[in-house]
Amino acid sequence: MNLFLVLIIFVLLFILLDGIGRWQRLIDREQGERILAEVRRAEDRGTHRAIAQHPLIDTQRCIGCGSCVVACPEAGVLGLVDGIARVIHGARCIGHARCAEVCPVNAIVVGLGDVSSRTDLPLLDDTLQSTVPGIRIAGELGGMALIRIAVEQGTRAIAEIAAELRGRPAAKSDTFDVLIVGAGPAGFAATLQAKKEGLRVATIDRDDLGGTVRKYPRRKLTLTGPLVLPLHGPVDREEFLKEELIAFWEQLAAQHRLKITTGLELVSIEGALDDFTAKTTKGAIRARRILLCLGRRGTPRRLGVPGEDLEKVLYQLVDASTIRSERILIVGGGDSAVEAATALANQRGNLVTLSYRRDDFFRLKERNERRIREYIASGKVRSILGSAVERIDPESVLLRVTAKSGDHALTIENDAVYVFAGGEPPYGLLTRMGIRFGGSGGSETSVEPALVAGAPS
């Protein structure tokens, strides 16, 4: 009798385990089909190609645990395909590097990869030095658009400069040890490190302390990740409202008596190692070393249409809550454009129209894409896809709409136009200095594993 019961239990367990196995295989197959469909969708839209930083996956090391997929705060960047992690929507990656941090086998590095053919990125060696000896680049201009990486690179660049100058005779009285151009995250951290190293430093910025961060919309949540600032140490928070982060930096600048000259724009750099002359809009500055901490956006890209010089045309939205009961046109289809459109649509009395030259949204963060589609579906935002501005008049805007049924002109009544068409990077300025970019005949690469998050030490 006992043997019979054992046999029955064994059979039941076999049936149960077989059923569970079949159910799991069915789930895995369905998940695999969904991931492959998403891969095809990403390839069709072009979002599989990363714009800048992205996960670099060692498929030989990857064990397919899925930790990276779960940890990524940007939906859809990573997925498991045939049991191996794969980049799905590379364009959505903004470099948090949490995937690299949680990978149990160090199979992921977040970086730029081989940039020898990237004509939009300057060639840098493993000390962040450009192809012009004595001129280094840190932060967004080098391709890594993340505050934490900018801080790390600004700090490291100055440490490299201090090591080069250590033991050498002091600079002449009219010459700085280092000129830092830009007071965003990289430039601010570099200035703190220069103070720590005892270097004679000049820091300039055409705007104000904070760089691109200061231009964020009011009360925008800013994810910094874990930061370690020179003269301060680890920062006890990983996210700030924009105003809180700027106030924190201003407090540190005052505490350490940093001298940052604002309203001063770099025009050109002449000379060579140990004897550079930087020409600015308010005179010349001599320095032994240069650290460029410029943003990639440069100056806002203009539309080049009649009426663009009207006062109602703006290129930045600072505080949506102050704008009410206006007929607003947003030009652009990137994250900045849709964030502005949804923020303005939430204010009382605003009528918001979004004009985008493509037939569909492209390379949006998943949460922004979901939100703008909800706003369009509910009528809170009117979208005119496949359209371009032809003329801006005081009380209206003329659009040229390209549709399958044929092109046509569309005039809409309007009080304000916000243009989010990207920026013009300072490539010309760098090229005139002699700095080379990828694809210009050089064989250097701009990122080594030690510079990026998640790299094995």
Legacy VTK file of the C-alpha trace (Angstrom):
# vtk DataFile Version 3.0
C-alpha trace
ASCII
DATASET POLYDATA
POINTS 457 float
0.000 0.000 0.000
2.781 2.395 0.893
4.566 1.570 -2.348
1.376 2.290 -4.282
0.975 5.683 -2.576
4.602 6.551 -3.303
4.040 5.656 -6.959
0.890 7.803 -7.122
2.714 10.733 -5.501
5.625 10.300 -7.913
3.285 10.342 -10.914
1.437 13.390 -9.620
4.714 15.217 -8.997
5.892 14.314 -12.496
2.667 15.664 -14.008
2.891 18.822 -11.884
6.541 19.491 -12.739
5.941 18.772 -16.417
3.007 21.193 -16.382
5.101 23.853 -14.699
7.866 23.294 -17.227
5.449 23.582 -20.148
3.921 26.718 -18.633
7.378 28.269 -18.130
8.424 27.428 -21.687
5.208 29.008 -22.973
5.890 32.170 -20.947
9.510 32.256 -22.132
8.394 31.837 -25.741
5.819 34.633 -25.415
8.352 36.905 -23.731
10.911 36.087 -26.409
8.411 36.913 -29.135
7.585 40.228 -27.429
11.267 41.114 -27.128
11.952 40.232 -30.766
8.954 42.329 -31.818
10.376 45.214 -29.777
13.791 44.687 -31.412
12.173 44.989 -34.853
10.235 48.062 -33.707
13.436 49.682 -32.447
15.238 48.927 -35.716
12.348 50.295 -37.777
12.359 53.543 -35.794
16.135 53.807 -35.570
16.109 53.874 -31.754
18.359 50.790 -31.580
21.308 53.042 -32.377
22.707 54.836 -29.346
23.236 58.583 -29.632
26.054 58.727 -27.098
26.727 56.490 -24.095
25.173 53.038 -24.001
25.688 49.582 -22.462
28.504 47.573 -24.032
27.719 43.912 -23.332
30.269 41.091 -23.250
28.078 38.271 -24.550
30.676 35.673 -23.549
30.371 36.703 -19.893
26.619 37.381 -19.777
24.690 34.685 -17.895
21.232 35.992 -18.817
20.111 36.709 -15.253
18.152 39.816 -16.320
19.415 41.979 -13.430
20.414 44.710 -15.873
16.956 44.787 -17.456
15.263 45.220 -14.078
17.756 47.833 -12.823
17.594 50.145 -15.859
15.424 53.204 -15.030
14.761 53.905 -18.724
12.224 51.398 -20.031
13.163 49.357 -23.080
16.892 50.036 -23.261
17.772 46.404 -22.497
16.094 43.037 -22.973
16.946 39.335 -22.944
17.154 37.707 -26.368
17.873 33.959 -26.441
19.066 34.150 -22.851
21.572 36.965 -23.451
21.242 40.659 -22.541
20.922 42.867 -25.598
20.564 46.585 -26.250
17.064 47.171 -27.646
16.470 50.934 -27.596
20.037 52.245 -27.330
18.904 55.810 -28.026
16.990 55.863 -24.731
20.118 55.266 -22.638
21.184 58.327 -20.654
24.095 56.700 -18.890
22.829 55.909 -15.384
24.972 52.750 -15.544
22.852 50.901 -12.999
22.911 47.935 -15.371
26.685 47.759 -14.996
26.507 48.171 -11.231
24.145 45.223 -10.703
25.661 42.784 -13.211
27.040 39.911 -11.093
29.669 38.886 -13.662
30.894 42.345 -14.822
29.594 41.724 -18.334
28.488 45.348 -18.915
30.386 48.590 -19.344
28.574 51.857 -20.081
30.629 53.921 -22.492
30.946 55.155 -26.039
32.707 52.203 -27.595
35.064 52.801 -30.508
34.607 56.420 -31.589
37.363 56.510 -34.182
34.717 56.977 -36.890
32.419 59.324 -34.910
32.808 62.712 -36.557
30.809 64.358 -33.750
33.189 63.361 -30.927
36.686 64.759 -30.261
39.491 62.219 -30.032
40.843 61.964 -26.489
43.547 59.828 -24.917
43.237 58.000 -21.613
44.014 61.207 -19.675
41.196 63.097 -21.471
43.771 65.042 -23.498
42.747 66.046 -27.004
44.931 65.814 -30.089
46.361 69.220 -29.069
48.809 68.617 -26.191
47.768 70.580 -23.111
44.079 70.889 -24.034
41.762 68.443 -22.268
38.025 67.906 -22.581
35.657 66.720 -19.832
31.910 66.234 -19.619
29.166 66.375 -22.190
31.335 67.537 -25.087
33.212 64.241 -24.894
29.963 62.316 -25.400
29.009 61.204 -21.876
25.877 63.203 -21.030
25.537 62.415 -17.331
26.255 64.621 -14.312
28.105 61.914 -12.391
30.441 61.130 -15.309
31.031 64.856 -15.909
32.036 65.323 -12.253
34.361 62.316 -12.386
36.003 63.490 -15.612
36.416 67.096 -14.464
38.046 65.900 -11.257
40.309 63.446 -13.051
41.404 65.899 -15.731
42.638 68.364 -13.115
44.386 65.588 -11.193
46.228 64.710 -14.428
47.199 68.356 -14.976
48.399 68.720 -11.384
50.561 65.613 -11.787
52.102 67.041 -14.977
52.917 70.376 -13.348
54.147 68.981 -10.034
57.809 69.805 -9.458
57.985 72.286 -12.345
58.769 75.974 -11.869
55.794 78.181 -11.013
53.985 79.948 -13.818
54.654 83.587 -14.613
52.598 86.097 -12.670
50.365 86.766 -15.691
49.778 83.075 -16.456
47.389 80.626 -14.813
48.231 76.979 -14.293
44.925 76.023 -15.880
42.021 77.770 -17.565
38.700 75.948 -17.144
36.110 76.900 -19.749
32.584 76.084 -18.577
31.063 76.025 -15.084
28.631 73.141 -15.465
29.058 69.894 -13.517
32.460 69.067 -15.057
33.823 72.604 -14.790
32.573 73.082 -11.236
34.122 69.802 -10.044
37.331 70.684 -11.873
37.467 74.060 -10.127
37.063 72.390 -6.736
39.825 69.910 -7.594
42.124 72.722 -8.778
41.593 74.467 -5.444
42.410 71.206 -3.658
45.570 70.731 -5.748
46.721 74.282 -5.056
46.696 75.239 -8.725
46.339 78.801 -9.914
43.079 78.520 -11.809
40.727 80.693 -13.846
37.200 79.425 -14.533
34.969 81.202 -17.027
31.460 80.665 -18.377
29.402 82.652 -20.824
26.321 82.049 -18.640
26.341 81.178 -14.940
27.336 78.432 -12.520
25.469 75.233 -13.325
25.726 75.192 -17.108
22.966 73.222 -18.795
21.442 72.288 -15.427
20.559 75.923 -14.739
18.585 75.955 -17.995
16.400 73.029 -16.980
12.697 73.816 -16.504
11.650 74.997 -13.060
11.558 72.229 -10.409
12.779 69.567 -12.829
13.877 66.443 -10.958
17.569 65.919 -11.659
19.139 62.496 -11.134
22.825 62.874 -10.301
23.628 59.355 -9.157
26.334 58.898 -6.510
28.612 61.946 -6.524
31.959 62.577 -4.880
32.982 66.239 -5.037
36.506 67.461 -4.286
36.806 69.332 -0.946
33.357 67.998 -0.001
33.406 64.227 -0.343
30.415 61.961 -1.043
27.119 63.746 -1.638
24.371 62.236 0.529
21.678 62.466 -2.142
21.321 61.080 -5.655
18.469 63.265 -6.891
17.655 66.954 -6.545
15.189 69.442 -7.851
17.030 71.710 -10.244
16.875 74.639 -7.816
18.206 72.510 -4.960
21.199 71.327 -6.969
22.105 74.844 -8.119
21.775 76.136 -4.533
24.033 73.316 -3.298
26.714 74.177 -5.845
26.460 77.880 -5.041
26.865 77.083 -1.346
30.032 75.051 -2.025
31.409 77.771 -4.305
30.954 80.361 -1.551
32.291 78.047 1.170
35.518 77.366 -0.745
35.781 80.878 -2.174
35.841 79.744 -5.754
36.267 82.487 -8.300
34.144 81.779 -11.350
33.881 84.572 -13.896
30.524 84.513 -15.678
29.352 86.414 -18.734
32.679 85.642 -20.408
32.684 83.677 -23.674
35.647 81.894 -25.228
36.442 83.106 -28.747
39.645 81.236 -29.605
42.747 79.574 -28.193
46.206 80.159 -29.599
49.682 79.057 -28.592
50.915 75.675 -27.425
51.637 73.557 -24.363
52.708 75.669 -21.355
51.934 78.913 -23.197
48.295 79.171 -24.319
46.453 82.436 -24.899
42.682 82.222 -24.703
40.879 85.116 -26.340
37.524 85.908 -24.762
34.810 88.486 -25.275
36.444 90.583 -22.521
40.147 90.172 -23.145
42.865 87.520 -23.184
43.797 84.913 -20.560
47.154 83.107 -20.509
47.430 79.578 -19.125
49.740 76.578 -19.150
46.895 74.106 -19.563
43.309 74.296 -20.849
40.315 72.229 -19.743
37.228 72.550 -21.935
33.996 71.684 -20.105
31.625 72.903 -22.787
28.202 71.465 -23.512
27.376 69.788 -26.805
24.316 71.947 -27.408
26.230 75.170 -27.913
23.895 77.860 -29.209
20.237 77.017 -29.972
19.656 75.880 -33.540
17.514 78.397 -35.380
14.790 77.585 -37.904
15.986 80.082 -40.480
12.508 81.354 -41.351
11.021 84.858 -41.659
9.778 86.230 -38.348
12.107 84.171 -36.162
13.474 87.355 -34.600
10.093 88.282 -33.121
10.045 88.564 -29.326
7.479 85.786 -29.044
10.007 83.203 -30.337
11.874 81.514 -27.484
14.344 78.625 -27.264
14.000 77.717 -23.616
11.143 77.103 -21.181
12.085 77.936 -17.599
8.797 78.124 -15.685
5.661 76.751 -17.340
3.481 77.679 -14.352
3.740 81.392 -15.199
2.349 80.957 -18.723
-1.450 80.861 -18.986
-4.213 81.552 -21.495
-1.855 81.593 -24.485
-1.910 79.962 -27.908
1.439 78.185 -27.947
3.338 76.400 -30.705
6.066 73.942 -29.723
8.510 73.140 -32.543
10.342 69.840 -32.184
9.731 66.229 -31.280
12.483 65.369 -28.804
12.291 64.978 -25.054
12.672 68.710 -24.366
9.850 69.537 -26.792
7.340 67.037 -25.431
8.202 67.880 -21.814
7.527 71.545 -22.587
4.317 70.710 -24.443
2.874 68.644 -21.592
3.961 71.137 -18.938
2.349 74.056 -20.782
-0.793 72.021 -21.510
-1.268 71.622 -17.766
-1.586 75.392 -17.242
-5.004 77.018 -17.229
-6.257 78.355 -20.555
-3.273 77.343 -22.712
-3.887 75.946 -26.205
-0.788 73.919 -27.103
0.127 72.754 -30.610
3.187 70.641 -31.351
4.765 70.754 -34.806
7.262 68.022 -35.698
8.888 67.399 -39.054
8.732 63.597 -38.797
5.625 61.456 -39.244
6.021 59.981 -35.762
7.948 60.617 -32.566
11.522 59.429 -32.619
14.002 58.567 -29.868
11.866 59.677 -26.940
12.272 58.395 -23.422
9.589 55.786 -22.873
7.746 57.789 -20.186
7.753 60.926 -22.362
6.430 59.016 -25.361
3.656 57.458 -23.305
2.710 60.811 -21.806
2.633 62.827 -25.027
0.494 60.176 -26.722
-1.950 60.353 -23.799
-2.104 64.146 -24.064
-2.700 63.996 -27.809
-5.388 61.329 -27.446
-7.192 63.375 -24.786
-6.976 66.601 -26.806
-4.779 68.412 -24.284
-2.092 68.772 -26.987
-2.752 69.133 -30.695
-0.023 67.478 -32.782
0.757 68.303 -36.400
3.244 65.674 -37.506
5.059 65.939 -40.798
5.069 69.724 -40.580
7.622 72.528 -40.662
7.430 76.241 -39.885
7.531 78.437 -43.007
6.860 81.849 -41.485
6.211 83.410 -38.083
3.920 86.436 -37.933
3.014 88.563 -34.891
-0.319 86.796 -34.339
0.027 83.574 -36.334
2.375 80.928 -37.699
2.397 79.431 -41.192
3.187 75.705 -41.349
3.922 73.544 -44.372
2.340 70.127 -43.805
3.489 67.128 -45.787
0.801 64.466 -46.000
0.170 61.423 -48.160
-2.763 63.278 -49.711
-0.455 66.122 -50.728
1.364 69.114 -49.277
-0.648 72.013 -47.950
-0.171 75.210 -45.982
-1.732 75.656 -42.572
-2.027 78.935 -40.667
-2.649 78.790 -36.924
-3.300 81.693 -34.574
-0.469 82.070 -32.123
0.893 84.062 -29.174
4.197 82.285 -28.473
6.575 79.907 -30.239
9.034 77.647 -28.387
11.710 76.117 -30.598
13.416 72.908 -29.435
15.480 72.028 -32.478
18.672 71.149 -30.633
21.823 73.202 -30.528
24.836 73.963 -32.660
27.805 72.244 -30.956
31.052 74.257 -30.791
32.756 72.068 -33.402
34.066 75.030 -35.370
35.733 76.486 -32.277
37.450 73.181 -31.511
38.498 72.587 -35.093
40.148 76.009 -35.257
42.170 75.050 -32.182
43.462 72.037 -34.108
41.437 69.455 -32.184
40.624 66.426 -34.314
37.431 64.418 -34.277
36.765 60.762 -35.038
36.718 59.969 -38.735
39.358 62.636 -39.445
42.186 60.214 -40.026
43.072 59.517 -36.418
43.249 56.102 -34.826
42.841 57.141 -31.209
39.823 56.155 -29.156
38.174 58.484 -26.694
37.171 56.172 -23.869
39.026 53.464 -22.041
37.283 51.132 -19.568
38.603 53.008 -16.530
36.689 56.119 -17.571
33.244 54.603 -17.684
30.875 53.120 -15.169
30.860 49.424 -14.566
34.317 48.779 -15.963
36.322 46.060 -14.262
39.138 47.503 -12.182
LINES 1 458
457 0 1 2 3 4 5 6 7 8 9 10 11 12 13 14 15 16 17 18 19 20 21 22 23 24 25 26 27 28 29 30 31 32 33 34 35 36 37 38 39 40 41 42 43 44 45 46 47 48 49 50 51 52 53 54 55 56 57 58 59 60 61 62 63 64 65 66 67 68 69 70 71 72 73 74 75 76 77 78 79 80 81 82 83 84 85 86 87 88 89 90 91 92 93 94 95 96 97 98 99 100 101 102 103 104 105 106 107 108 109 110 111 112 113 114 115 116 117 118 119 120 121 122 123 124 125 126 127 128 129 130 131 132 133 134 135 136 137 138 139 140 141 142 143 144 145 146 147 148 149 150 151 152 153 154 155 156 157 158 159 160 161 162 163 164 165 166 167 168 169 170 171 172 173 174 175 176 177 178 179 180 181 182 183 184 185 186 187 188 189 190 191 192 193 194 195 196 197 198 199 200 201 202 203 204 205 206 207 208 209 210 211 212 213 214 215 216 217 218 219 220 221 222 223 224 225 226 227 228 229 230 231 232 233 234 235 236 237 238 239 240 241 242 243 244 245 246 247 248 249 250 251 252 253 254 255 256 257 258 259 260 261 262 263 264 265 266 267 268 269 270 271 272 273 274 275 276 277 278 279 280 281 282 283 284 285 286 287 288 289 290 291 292 293 294 295 296 297 298 299 300 301 302 303 304 305 306 307 308 309 310 311 312 313 314 315 316 317 318 319 320 321 322 323 324 325 326 327 328 329 330 331 332 333 334 335 336 337 338 339 340 341 342 343 344 345 346 347 348 349 350 351 352 353 354 355 356 357 358 359 360 361 362 363 364 365 366 367 368 369 370 371 372 373 374 375 376 377 378 379 380 381 382 383 384 385 386 387 388 389 390 391 392 393 394 395 396 397 398 399 400 401 402 403 404 405 406 407 408 409 410 411 412 413 414 415 416 417 418 419 420 421 422 423 424 425 426 427 428 429 430 431 432 433 434 435 436 437 438 439 440 441 442 443 444 445 446 447 448 449 450 451 452 453 454 455 456
